[in-house]
């Protein structure tokens, strides 16, 4: 079960990284998502290196704090859709998507940080 879940996480975050190839800032997001993949891979290989997911968690937490005013503003606006195309009139789309990306990646990093610490 654990191996299947770890493989699922790897596949999901590889897809996240792939989908960032056409993003305006692909290096940042691909690095964040591939960092999760590496964290999972190290755990599966029984190479316990908790500093990587810890650093990833801190980076994602900083991103969440940085984008939280925009996320709160989006909520106050009634949470307009974020599934449309990015338009100059709707900058909230990219900001909310990035906030959610930091939230998802940060949650994964934190979970794998705890698993690395527990296993070492």
TORSE-58718 format. One record per residue: chain; x, y, z of N, C-alpha, C, O in turn. Coordinates in nm, 3 decimals. Layout:
BEGIN
+----+---------+---------+---------+---------+---------+---------+---------+---------+---------+---------+---------+---------+
| ch |      nu |      nv |      nw |     cau |     cav |     caw |      cu |      cv |      cw |      ou |      ov |      ow |
+----+---------+---------+---------+---------+---------+---------+---------+---------+---------+---------+---------+---------+
|  A |       X |       Y |       Z |       X |       Y |       Z |       X |       Y |       Z |       X |       Y |       Z |
...
+----+---------+---------+---------+---------+---------+---------+---------+---------+---------+---------+---------+---------+
//
This chain:
BEGIN
+----+---------+---------+---------+---------+---------+---------+---------+---------+---------+---------+---------+---------+
| ch |      nu |      nv |      nw |     cau |     cav |     caw |      cu |      cv |      cw |      ou |      ov |      ow |
+----+---------+---------+---------+---------+---------+---------+---------+---------+---------+---------+---------+---------+
|  A |   0.083 |  -0.120 |   0.000 |   0.000 |   0.000 |   0.000 |   0.086 |   0.125 |   0.000 |   0.062 |   0.217 |  -0.079 |
|  A |   0.187 |   0.130 |   0.089 |   0.273 |   0.249 |   0.094 |   0.344 |   0.272 |  -0.038 |   0.354 |   0.385 |  -0.085 |
|  A |   0.394 |   0.165 |  -0.098 |   0.465 |   0.179 |  -0.225 |   0.371 |   0.231 |  -0.333 |   0.410 |   0.315 |  -0.414 |
|  A |   0.248 |   0.182 |  -0.335 |   0.151 |   0.227 |  -0.434 |   0.119 |   0.375 |  -0.415 |   0.109 |   0.450 |  -0.512 |
|  A |   0.103 |   0.418 |  -0.291 |   0.075 |   0.559 |  -0.263 |   0.194 |   0.645 |  -0.302 |   0.177 |   0.752 |  -0.362 |
|  A |   0.314 |   0.600 |  -0.270 |   0.433 |   0.676 |  -0.308 |   0.446 |   0.687 |  -0.460 |   0.480 |   0.794 |  -0.511 |
|  A |   0.419 |   0.579 |  -0.531 |   0.424 |   0.584 |  -0.678 |   0.317 |   0.679 |  -0.733 |   0.342 |   0.752 |  -0.829 |
|  A |   0.200 |   0.678 |  -0.672 |   0.094 |   0.770 |  -0.713 |   0.139 |   0.915 |  -0.695 |   0.120 |   0.998 |  -0.784 |
|  A |   0.200 |   0.946 |  -0.581 |   0.249 |   1.082 |  -0.555 |   0.356 |   1.120 |  -0.657 |   0.356 |   1.232 |  -0.708 |
|  A |   0.445 |   1.029 |  -0.687 |   0.549 |   1.055 |  -0.786 |   0.486 |   1.088 |  -0.921 |   0.524 |   1.186 |  -0.986 |
|  A |   0.391 |   1.007 |  -0.964 |   0.327 |   1.029 |  -1.095 |   0.254 |   1.163 |  -1.097 |   0.266 |   1.238 |  -1.194 |
|  A |   0.180 |   1.194 |  -0.992 |   0.104 |   1.319 |  -0.987 |   0.199 |   1.439 |  -0.995 |   0.174 |   1.533 |  -1.071 |
|  A |   0.307 |   1.437 |  -0.917 |   0.398 |   1.552 |  -0.917 |   0.483 |   1.559 |  -1.044 |   0.524 |   1.668 |  -1.083 |
|  A |   0.509 |   1.446 |  -1.108 |   0.573 |   1.451 |  -1.240 |   0.480 |   1.516 |  -1.341 |   0.524 |   1.594 |  -1.425 |
|  A |   0.352 |   1.484 |  -1.333 |   0.255 |   1.549 |  -1.421 |   0.245 |   1.699 |  -1.393 |   0.239 |   1.780 |  -1.485 |
|  A |   0.243 |   1.735 |  -1.264 |   0.242 |   1.878 |  -1.228 |   0.362 |   1.949 |  -1.291 |   0.348 |   2.057 |  -1.348 |
|  A |   0.480 |   1.887 |  -1.280 |   0.601 |   1.948 |  -1.336 |   0.590 |   1.960 |  -1.488 |   0.626 |   2.062 |  -1.545 |
|  A |   0.540 |   1.856 |  -1.552 |   0.524 |   1.857 |  -1.698 |   0.430 |   1.970 |  -1.742 |   0.458 |   2.040 |  -1.840 |
|  A |   0.321 |   1.989 |  -1.671 |   0.223 |   2.091 |  -1.708 |   0.277 |   2.233 |  -1.689 |   0.216 |   2.329 |  -1.736 |
|  A |   0.389 |   2.247 |  -1.620 |   0.449 |   2.379 |  -1.599 |   0.541 |   2.421 |  -1.714 |   0.590 |   2.534 |  -1.715 |
|  A |   0.563 |   2.333 |  -1.810 |   0.657 |   2.364 |  -1.917 |   0.618 |   2.488 |  -1.995 |   0.706 |   2.558 |  -2.047 |
|  A |   0.489 |   2.519 |  -2.006 |   0.445 |   2.638 |  -2.080 |   0.411 |   2.754 |  -1.987 |   0.351 |   2.853 |  -2.031 |
|  A |   0.447 |   2.745 |  -1.861 |   0.419 |   2.849 |  -1.763 |   0.519 |   2.964 |  -1.782 |   0.630 |   2.942 |  -1.829 |
|  A |   0.479 |   3.087 |  -1.745 |   0.573 |   3.199 |  -1.757 |   0.698 |   3.183 |  -1.667 |   0.804 |   3.238 |  -1.699 |
|  A |   0.686 |   3.110 |  -1.559 |   0.801 |   3.088 |  -1.469 |   0.818 |   2.938 |  -1.444 |   0.799 |   2.892 |  -1.331 |
|  A |   0.853 |   2.861 |  -1.549 |   0.855 |   2.715 |  -1.535 |   0.964 |   2.663 |  -1.441 |   0.943 |   2.562 |  -1.374 |
|  A |   1.078 |   2.728 |  -1.435 |   1.189 |   2.675 |  -1.356 |   1.151 |   2.666 |  -1.208 |   1.179 |   2.566 |  -1.142 |
|  A |   1.087 |   2.770 |  -1.157 |   1.047 |   2.769 |  -1.015 |   0.953 |   2.654 |  -0.986 |   0.975 |   2.577 |  -0.892 |
|  A |   0.847 |   2.641 |  -1.066 |   0.745 |   2.540 |  -1.038 |   0.792 |   2.399 |  -1.067 |   0.760 |   2.306 |  -0.993 |
|  A |   0.868 |   2.382 |  -1.174 |   0.921 |   2.249 |  -1.202 |   1.015 |   2.205 |  -1.090 |   1.013 |   2.089 |  -1.049 |
|  A |   1.096 |   2.297 |  -1.040 |   1.185 |   2.266 |  -0.928 |   1.108 |   2.227 |  -0.803 |   1.144 |   2.132 |  -0.734 |
|  A |   1.003 |   2.301 |  -0.774 |   0.922 |   2.271 |  -0.655 |   0.860 |   2.132 |  -0.667 |   0.867 |   2.052 |  -0.574 |
|  A |   0.799 |   2.105 |  -0.781 |   0.731 |   1.977 |  -0.798 |   0.830 |   1.860 |  -0.807 |   0.803 |   1.753 |  -0.753 |
|  A |   0.942 |   1.879 |  -0.875 |   1.040 |   1.770 |  -0.883 |   1.108 |   1.747 |  -0.747 |   1.154 |   1.636 |  -0.720 |
|  A |   1.115 |   1.849 |  -0.664 |   1.167 |   1.831 |  -0.529 |   1.082 |   1.733 |  -0.450 |   1.135 |   1.654 |  -0.371 |
|  A |   0.951 |   1.738 |  -0.470 |   0.863 |   1.641 |  -0.403 |   0.893 |   1.502 |  -0.456 |   0.902 |   1.406 |  -0.379 |
|  A |   0.910 |   1.490 |  -0.587 |   0.940 |   1.359 |  -0.647 |   1.070 |   1.303 |  -0.590 |   1.077 |   1.184 |  -0.557 |
|  A |   1.171 |   1.386 |  -0.577 |   1.299 |   1.341 |  -0.522 |   1.283 |   1.300 |  -0.376 |   1.340 |   1.200 |  -0.332 |
|  A |   1.206 |   1.378 |  -0.300 |   1.182 |   1.344 |  -0.159 |   1.117 |   1.207 |  -0.145 |   1.156 |   1.128 |  -0.059 |
|  A |   1.019 |   1.179 |  -0.230 |   0.952 |   1.049 |  -0.227 |   1.048 |   0.939 |  -0.270 |   1.055 |   0.833 |  -0.208 |
|  A |   1.122 |   0.965 |  -0.377 |   1.217 |   0.865 |  -0.427 |   1.323 |   0.830 |  -0.324 |   1.359 |   0.713 |  -0.308 |
|  A |   1.374 |   0.930 |  -0.253 |   1.473 |   0.903 |  -0.148 |   1.413 |   0.818 |  -0.037 |   1.478 |   0.726 |   0.013 |
|  A |   1.291 |   0.848 |   0.001 |   1.225 |   0.769 |   0.105 |   1.208 |   0.624 |   0.060 |   1.233 |   0.531 |   0.136 |
|  A |   1.165 |   0.607 |  -0.065 |   1.146 |   0.471 |  -0.117 |   1.277 |   0.395 |  -0.125 |   1.280 |   0.273 |  -0.109 |
|  A |   1.387 |   0.468 |  -0.150 |   1.518 |   0.405 |  -0.158 |   1.583 |   0.390 |  -0.020 |   1.697 |   0.346 |  -0.008 |
|  A |   1.509 |   0.428 |   0.081 |   1.556 |   0.422 |   0.221 |   1.681 |   0.508 |   0.243 |   1.769 |   0.473 |   0.321 |
|  A |   1.685 |   0.619 |   0.173 |   1.789 |   0.721 |   0.191 |   1.721 |   0.838 |   0.261 |   1.655 |   0.919 |   0.196 |
|  A |   1.736 |   0.846 |   0.390 |   1.661 |   0.942 |   0.469 |   1.736 |   1.074 |   0.475 |   1.840 |   1.086 |   0.541 |
|  A |   1.683 |   1.172 |   0.408 |   1.744 |   1.303 |   0.392 |   1.636 |   1.407 |   0.417 |   1.585 |   1.469 |   0.324 |
|  A |   1.602 |   1.425 |   0.544 |   1.487 |   1.508 |   0.582 |   1.503 |   1.655 |   0.548 |   1.405 |   1.728 |   0.543 |
|  A |   1.626 |   1.700 |   0.525 |   1.647 |   1.843 |   0.499 |   1.580 |   1.887 |   0.369 |   1.532 |   2.000 |   0.360 |
|  A |   1.577 |   1.800 |   0.267 |   1.514 |   1.839 |   0.139 |   1.366 |   1.869 |   0.156 |   1.322 |   1.977 |   0.117 |
|  A |   1.286 |   1.778 |   0.212 |   1.145 |   1.814 |   0.228 |   1.124 |   1.926 |   0.329 |   1.024 |   1.998 |   0.322 |
|  A |   1.216 |   1.943 |   0.424 |   1.203 |   2.055 |   0.517 |   1.223 |   2.188 |   0.444 |   1.146 |   2.281 |   0.463 |
|  A |   1.325 |   2.196 |   0.360 |   1.348 |   2.318 |   0.282 |   1.231 |   2.343 |   0.189 |   1.186 |   2.457 |   0.176 |
|  A |   1.181 |   2.239 |   0.124 |   1.063 |   2.254 |   0.036 |   0.943 |   2.306 |   0.112 |   0.870 |   2.392 |   0.063 |
|  A |   0.922 |   2.255 |   0.233 |   0.810 |   2.302 |   0.317 |   0.824 |   2.450 |   0.348 |   0.727 |   2.524 |   0.341 |
|  A |   0.945 |   2.492 |   0.383 |   0.969 |   2.632 |   0.418 |   0.947 |   2.722 |   0.297 |   0.887 |   2.829 |   0.310 |
|  A |   0.995 |   2.681 |   0.181 |   0.976 |   2.760 |   0.059 |   0.827 |   2.773 |   0.028 |   0.779 |   2.882 |  -0.005 |
|  A |   0.754 |   2.663 |   0.038 |   0.610 |   2.667 |   0.009 |   0.535 |   2.751 |   0.111 |   0.441 |   2.823 |   0.076 |
|  A |   0.575 |   2.744 |   0.237 |   0.512 |   2.825 |   0.340 |   0.536 |   2.974 |   0.313 |   0.445 |   3.055 |   0.330 |
|  A |   0.657 |   3.008 |   0.271 |   0.687 |   3.147 |   0.236 |   0.600 |   3.192 |   0.118 |   0.549 |   3.304 |   0.117 |
|  A |   0.584 |   3.105 |   0.019 |   0.498 |   3.137 |  -0.095 |   0.353 |   3.157 |  -0.054 |   0.285 |   3.246 |  -0.105 |
|  A |   0.307 |   3.075 |   0.039 |   0.170 |   3.090 |   0.089 |   0.151 |   3.224 |   0.159 |   0.051 |   3.292 |   0.138 |
|  A |   0.247 |   3.262 |   0.242 |   0.238 |   3.392 |   0.310 |   0.242 |   3.507 |   0.210 |   0.167 |   3.604 |   0.222 |
|  A |   0.328 |   3.495 |   0.110 |   0.341 |   3.599 |   0.009 |   0.212 |   3.617 |  -0.070 |   0.171 |   3.730 |  -0.100 |
|  A |   0.147 |   3.507 |  -0.105 |   0.026 |   3.512 |  -0.188 |  -0.104 |   3.519 |  -0.108 |  -0.211 |   3.533 |  -0.167 |
|  A |  -0.096 |   3.508 |   0.024 |  -0.220 |   3.505 |   0.103 |  -0.306 |   3.631 |   0.087 |  -0.428 |   3.617 |   0.086 |
|  A |  -0.249 |   3.753 |   0.075 |  -0.339 |   3.868 |   0.052 |  -0.419 |   3.855 |  -0.078 |  -0.537 |   3.890 |  -0.082 |
|  A |  -0.356 |   3.804 |  -0.182 |  -0.428 |   3.784 |  -0.309 |  -0.534 |   3.675 |  -0.296 |  -0.642 |   3.686 |  -0.353 |
|  A |  -0.502 |   3.570 |  -0.221 |  -0.598 |   3.461 |  -0.201 |  -0.718 |   3.511 |  -0.121 |  -0.832 |   3.478 |  -0.153 |
|  A |  -0.693 |   3.589 |  -0.017 |  -0.801 |   3.646 |   0.064 |  -0.886 |   3.740 |  -0.019 |  -1.009 |   3.741 |  -0.008 |
|  A |  -0.821 |   3.820 |  -0.103 |  -0.894 |   3.911 |  -0.192 |  -0.985 |   3.832 |  -0.287 |  -1.099 |   3.871 |  -0.311 |
|  A |  -0.935 |   3.722 |  -0.339 |  -1.014 |   3.637 |  -0.429 |  -1.137 |   3.582 |  -0.356 |  -1.246 |   3.578 |  -0.413 |
|  A |  -1.119 |   3.541 |  -0.231 |  -1.232 |   3.491 |  -0.152 |  -1.335 |   3.603 |  -0.132 |  -1.455 |   3.579 |  -0.145 |
|  A |  -1.288 |   3.723 |  -0.100 |  -1.377 |   3.837 |  -0.077 |  -1.453 |   3.876 |  -0.204 |  -1.563 |   3.931 |  -0.196 |
|  A |  -1.394 |   3.848 |  -0.321 |  -1.459 |   3.878 |  -0.448 |  -1.565 |   3.773 |  -0.483 |  -1.627 |   3.782 |  -0.588 |
|  A |  -1.585 |   3.675 |  -0.397 |  -1.684 |   3.572 |  -0.421 |  -1.629 |   3.450 |  -0.491 |  -1.705 |   3.369 |  -0.544 |
|  A |  -1.499 |   3.434 |  -0.491 |  -1.429 |   3.321 |  -0.551 |  -1.468 |   3.300 |  -0.697 |  -1.522 |   3.195 |  -0.732 |
|  A |  -1.441 |   3.400 |  -0.782 |  -1.469 |   3.379 |  -0.925 |  -1.385 |   3.264 |  -0.980 |  -1.281 |   3.229 |  -0.924 |
|  A |  -1.430 |   3.207 |  -1.087 |  -1.368 |   3.087 |  -1.142 |  -1.219 |   3.107 |  -1.168 |  -1.176 |   3.215 |  -1.208 |
|  A |  -1.142 |   3.003 |  -1.146 |  -0.999 |   3.005 |  -1.177 |  -0.966 |   2.904 |  -1.286 |  -0.850 |   2.873 |  -1.311 |
|  A |  -1.069 |   2.852 |  -1.351 |  -1.047 |   2.750 |  -1.453 |  -1.036 |   2.808 |  -1.593 |  -1.005 |   2.735 |  -1.687 |
|  A |  -1.060 |   2.937 |  -1.607 |  -1.050 |   2.998 |  -1.740 |  -0.907 |   3.030 |  -1.777 |  -0.814 |   3.000 |  -1.702 |
|  A |  -0.891 |   3.089 |  -1.893 |  -0.760 |   3.132 |  -1.939 |  -0.714 |   3.253 |  -1.859 |  -0.796 |   3.330 |  -1.809 |
|  A |  -0.584 |   3.269 |  -1.847 |  -0.527 |   3.385 |  -1.781 |  -0.550 |   3.507 |  -1.870 |  -0.508 |   3.507 |  -1.986 |
|  A |  -0.615 |   3.610 |  -1.817 |  -0.641 |   3.733 |  -1.892 |  -0.592 |   3.850 |  -1.808 |  -0.583 |   3.842 |  -1.686 |
|  A |  -0.561 |   3.960 |  -1.876 |  -0.514 |   4.079 |  -1.805 |  -0.619 |   4.129 |  -1.707 |  -0.585 |   4.187 |  -1.604 |
|  A |  -0.747 |   4.107 |  -1.740 |  -0.854 |   4.153 |  -1.651 |  -0.871 |   4.061 |  -1.531 |  -0.939 |   4.097 |  -1.435 |
|  A |  -0.812 |   3.944 |  -1.534 |  -0.832 |   3.844 |  -1.427 |  -0.698 |   3.792 |  -1.373 |  -0.670 |   3.673 |  -1.384 |
|  A |  -0.617 |   3.879 |  -1.315 |  -0.489 |   3.831 |  -1.264 |  -0.504 |   3.735 |  -1.146 |  -0.411 |   3.662 |  -1.112 |
|  A |  -0.622 |   3.735 |  -1.084 |  -0.643 |   3.646 |  -0.970 |  -0.630 |   3.499 |  -1.009 |  -0.597 |   3.415 |  -0.925 |
|  A |  -0.654 |   3.467 |  -1.136 |  -0.647 |   3.327 |  -1.179 |  -0.509 |   3.270 |  -1.152 |  -0.496 |   3.166 |  -1.088 |
|  A |  -0.406 |   3.337 |  -1.200 |  -0.270 |   3.287 |  -1.182 |  -0.228 |   3.290 |  -1.035 |  -0.162 |   3.198 |  -0.988 |
|  A |  -0.266 |   3.395 |  -0.963 |  -0.227 |   3.408 |  -0.823 |  -0.290 |   3.300 |  -0.736 |  -0.225 |   3.243 |  -0.649 |
|  A |  -0.417 |   3.271 |  -0.760 |  -0.486 |   3.168 |  -0.682 |  -0.431 |   3.030 |  -0.718 |  -0.413 |   2.945 |  -0.630 |
|  A |  -0.405 |   3.007 |  -0.845 |  -0.346 |   2.879 |  -0.886 |  -0.210 |   2.859 |  -0.821 |  -0.178 |   2.749 |  -0.776 |
|  A |  -0.129 |   2.964 |  -0.816 |   0.002 |   2.952 |  -0.753 |  -0.013 |   2.928 |  -0.602 |   0.061 |   2.848 |  -0.545 |
|  A |  -0.108 |   2.996 |  -0.539 |  -0.132 |   2.973 |  -0.396 |  -0.167 |   2.827 |  -0.373 |  -0.113 |   2.763 |  -0.282 |
|  A |  -0.256 |   2.773 |  -0.454 |  -0.297 |   2.633 |  -0.439 |  -0.181 |   2.538 |  -0.470 |  -0.169 |   2.432 |  -0.408 |
|  A |  -0.096 |   2.575 |  -0.566 |   0.023 |   2.494 |  -0.596 |   0.116 |   2.487 |  -0.476 |   0.168 |   2.381 |  -0.442 |
|  A |   0.139 |   2.604 |  -0.411 |   0.221 |   2.605 |  -0.290 |   0.157 |   2.522 |  -0.179 |   0.226 |   2.453 |  -0.105 |
|  A |   0.024 |   2.530 |  -0.168 |  -0.046 |   2.455 |  -0.064 |  -0.032 |   2.304 |  -0.086 |  -0.003 |   2.230 |   0.008 |
|  A |  -0.053 |   2.259 |  -0.208 |  -0.044 |   2.116 |  -0.238 |   0.099 |   2.066 |  -0.222 |   0.122 |   1.965 |  -0.155 |
|  A |   0.194 |   2.136 |  -0.282 |   0.334 |   2.093 |  -0.272 |   0.383 |   2.101 |  -0.128 |   0.454 |   2.012 |  -0.081 |
|  A |   0.347 |   2.208 |  -0.058 |   0.389 |   2.223 |   0.081 |   0.335 |   2.113 |   0.170 |   0.404 |   2.065 |   0.260 |
|  A |   0.212 |   2.074 |   0.145 |   0.153 |   1.964 |   0.223 |   0.228 |   1.833 |   0.197 |   0.255 |   1.757 |   0.290 |
|  A |   0.262 |   1.809 |   0.072 |   0.337 |   1.687 |   0.038 |   0.477 |   1.692 |   0.100 |   0.523 |   1.594 |   0.159 |
|  A |   0.544 |   1.806 |   0.087 |   0.677 |   1.819 |   0.147 |   0.671 |   1.793 |   0.298 |   0.755 |   1.720 |   0.352 |
|  A |   0.573 |   1.852 |   0.365 |   0.565 |   1.836 |   0.510 |   0.538 |   1.690 |   0.547 |   0.598 |   1.639 |   0.642 |
|  A |   0.450 |   1.625 |   0.474 |   0.421 |   1.483 |   0.501 |   0.547 |   1.398 |   0.483 |   0.576 |   1.311 |   0.566 |
|  A |   0.623 |   1.424 |   0.377 |   0.744 |   1.345 |   0.353 |   0.857 |   1.386 |   0.447 |   0.945 |   1.304 |   0.477 |
|  A |   0.857 |   1.509 |   0.493 |   0.953 |   1.548 |   0.597 |   0.930 |   1.462 |   0.722 |   1.024 |   1.408 |   0.780 |
|  A |   0.804 |   1.451 |   0.763 |   0.772 |   1.370 |   0.880 |   0.808 |   1.224 |   0.858 |   0.859 |   1.158 |   0.949 |
|  A |   0.783 |   1.171 |   0.740 |   0.816 |   1.032 |   0.711 |   0.968 |   1.009 |   0.712 |   1.016 |   0.907 |   0.762 |
|  A |   1.043 |   1.104 |   0.657 |   1.189 |   1.093 |   0.660 |   1.240 |   1.094 |   0.804 |   1.326 |   1.015 |   0.841 |
|  A |   1.186 |   1.185 |   0.886 |   1.228 |   1.196 |   1.027 |   1.193 |   1.068 |   1.103 |   1.273 |   1.019 |   1.183 |
|  A |   1.074 |   1.017 |   1.079 |   1.029 |   0.896 |   1.150 |   1.116 |   0.775 |   1.112 |   1.149 |   0.692 |   1.197 |
|  A |   1.152 |   0.765 |   0.984 |   1.228 |   0.649 |   0.936 |   1.375 |   0.654 |   0.974 |   1.440 |   0.550 |   0.979 |
|  A |   1.428 |   0.774 |   0.999 |   1.573 |   0.782 |   1.027 |   1.606 |   0.752 |   1.171 |   1.723 |   0.754 |   1.209 |
+----+---------+---------+---------+---------+---------+---------+---------+---------+---------+---------+---------+---------+
//
